[in-house]
Amino acid sequence: MSVRTWKQLEPVLDYYSKNSNFHEIDGTQEIDQITKEIDAFINV
């Protein structure tokens, strides 16, 4: 991600990260691991 893109996203991320439903997931992981993390977060 470029610095310019990060600077544009930073206010949005700051806003949503204060929400109790916000959960950060590393999108560079294998899809199966991402799915497991999402499932665990939403209690599937």
C-alpha positions as CSV (number, residue, x, y, z in Angstrom):
1,M,0.0,0.0,0.0
2,S,1.4,3.4,-0.9
3,V,1.9,6.1,1.6
4,R,-0.6,8.2,-0.2
5,T,-3.3,5.5,0.0
6,W,-2.5,4.9,3.7
7,K,-2.9,8.6,4.5
8,Q,-6.3,8.5,2.7
9,L,-7.4,5.4,4.7
10,E,-6.1,6.4,8.1
11,P,-9.0,8.5,9.2
12,V,-11.5,5.8,8.1
13,L,-9.5,3.1,10.0
14,D,-9.2,5.3,13.0
15,Y,-13.0,5.9,13.0
16,Y,-14.0,2.2,12.6
17,S,-11.3,0.8,14.9
18,K,-13.1,2.6,17.8
19,N,-16.2,0.5,17.1
20,S,-16.5,-2.6,19.4
21,N,-17.4,-4.7,16.3
22,F,-14.2,-3.8,14.5
23,H,-11.8,-6.7,14.1
24,E,-8.6,-6.5,12.2
25,I,-7.6,-9.6,10.1
26,D,-4.3,-10.1,8.3
27,G,-5.4,-10.4,4.7
28,T,-2.0,-11.8,3.6
29,Q,-2.8,-15.2,5.2
30,E,-4.1,-18.2,3.4
31,I,-7.9,-18.0,2.6
32,D,-8.6,-20.9,4.9
33,Q,-7.0,-19.1,7.9
34,I,-8.8,-15.8,7.0
35,T,-12.1,-17.8,6.9
36,K,-11.4,-19.3,10.3
37,E,-10.7,-15.9,11.9
38,I,-13.9,-14.5,10.4
39,D,-15.9,-17.5,11.6
40,A,-14.4,-17.2,15.1
41,F,-15.2,-13.5,15.2
42,I,-18.8,-13.9,14.2
43,N,-19.2,-17.0,16.3
44,V,-20.1,-19.4,13.5
